[in-house]
Amino acid sequence: MFIFSNKNQKVLGCFSDHLNDVRGCFEKFSEFFGLLFSEDSPDRNALQSLKTAIDNCEDAADRELRHIVDLLSQSFLPATRSELISLVVSTDEVANQCQEIARQVYLEKMEIPKVLHADILEIISITKRQLDLMYGAVDKLLNEYNVIFKDRKILDDIRSEESMVDNIEHMLHERIFELDISLCEKVYYRTLICDMCQISDIIEDISDQIQVMLVERES
C-alpha cells in the first residue's frame, strides 16, 4: 500500500491539483466543440478564447507535472516512484490530446459535417464520464487505498465506458466513408475521430496501470 509521510503529503496535493487542471482542460475542450457545433458560423473570437483556455489549462498541468516529478525524486522507494510518475505522465496525456485536437480544428478552420456532430458530442460526453471515474480511481488509490484494493469496480466501469466509445468510433468510421465527399476528406475526418477517441483509450490505459499497481501489491 502507499504510505504517505508528512513530507509526502505535498505530493497528494499536487496530484489533486494536476487532476483538476486536466479536468479543466477537458471541460474547456467540451465547451469548444459545443460552441463549434451550435451554429453554422460559430464566433471565431469565442472559439479562440476557449482554445486559449485549453492552452492555459494544459500549461498549468505541465507545470504541476514537473513539480510532482521533482517532489517524487526526493521521496518513496524507486519502484513506487516510477509507478506514480508513469501515472501522472499518462494523466497529463489527456490534456495534451485535448490541446492538440482543439488547435488543429481551430487553426485549420475545420468544417465537420453536421451528420457527425451528435455522435462526436456523445463521444465527448462518455469520455467526460470516464474522466470523472478516473479522477475517483486515482483519488482512492492515493487517499483510500484499502477501498479500491478491495473493490475495483470503478476500473471496470472505466473500461465499460471505453467500449461504448469504441462502438461509436466504428460506426462513425463506416458513416464517414458513406458520405459523398472526397477520399481525402474522409481520411481527414476519420483521423479526427480517431484522435478524439484516443482520449478514451488513454483513460482506459490509466485504469489498467492502476489495476497492475493493485495486483502487484496482493499478498
C-alpha positions, 0 to 999 in steps of 0.5 A, spaced: 500 500 500 502 507 499 504 510 505 504 517 505 509 521 510 508 528 512 513 530 507 509 526 502 503 529 503 505 535 498 505 530 493 497 528 494 496 535 493 499 536 487 496 530 484 489 533 486 491 539 483 494 536 476 487 532 476 483 538 476 487 542 471 486 536 466 479 536 468 479 543 466 482 542 460 477 537 458 471 541 460 474 547 456 475 542 450 467 540 451 465 547 451 469 548 444 466 543 440 459 545 443 460 552 441 463 549 434 457 545 433 451 550 435 451 554 429 453 554 422 458 560 423 460 559 430 464 566 433 471 565 431 473 570 437 469 565 442 472 559 439 479 562 440 478 564 447 476 557 449 482 554 445 486 559 449 483 556 455 485 549 453 492 552 452 492 555 459 489 549 462 494 544 459 500 549 461 498 549 468 498 541 468 505 541 465 507 545 470 504 541 476 507 535 472 514 537 473 513 539 480 510 532 482 516 529 478 521 533 482 517 532 489 517 524 487 525 524 486 526 526 493 521 521 496 518 513 496 522 507 494 524 507 486 519 502 484 513 506 487 516 512 484 516 510 477 509 507 478 506 514 480 510 518 475 508 513 469 501 515 472 501 522 472 505 522 465 499 518 462 494 523 466 497 529 463 496 525 456 489 527 456 490 534 456 495 534 451 490 530 446 485 535 448 490 541 446 492 538 440 485 536 437 482 543 439 488 547 435 488 543 429 480 544 428 481 551 430 487 553 426 485 549 420 478 552 420 475 545 420 468 544 417 465 537 420 459 535 417 453 536 421 451 528 420 457 527 425 456 532 430 451 528 435 455 522 435 462 526 436 458 530 442 456 523 445 463 521 444 465 527 448 460 526 453 462 518 455 469 520 455 467 526 460 464 520 464 470 516 464 474 522 466 470 523 472 471 515 474 478 516 473 479 522 477 475 517 483 480 511 481 486 515 482 483 519 488 482 512 492 488 509 490 492 515 493 487 517 499 483 510 500 487 505 498 484 499 502 477 501 498 479 500 491 484 494 493 478 491 495 473 493 490 475 495 483 469 496 480 470 503 478 476 500 473 471 496 470 466 501 469 472 505 466 473 500 461 465 499 460 465 506 458 471 505 453 467 500 449 461 504 448 466 509 445 469 504 441 462 502 438 461 509 436 468 510 433 466 504 428 460 506 426 462 513 425 468 510 421 463 506 416 458 513 416 464 517 414 466 513 408 458 513 406 458 520 405 459 523 398 465 527 399 472 526 397 477 520 399 481 525 402 476 528 406 474 522 409 481 520 411 481 527 414 475 526 418 476 519 420 483 521 423 479 526 427 475 521 430 480 517 431 484 522 435 478 524 439 477 517 441 484 516 443 482 520 449 478 514 451 483 509 450 488 513 454 483 513 460 482 506 459 490 505 459 490 509 466 485 504 469 489 498 467 496 501 470 492 502 476 489 495 476 497 492 475 499 497 481 493 493 485 495 486 483 502 487 484 501 489 491 496 482 493 499 478 498 
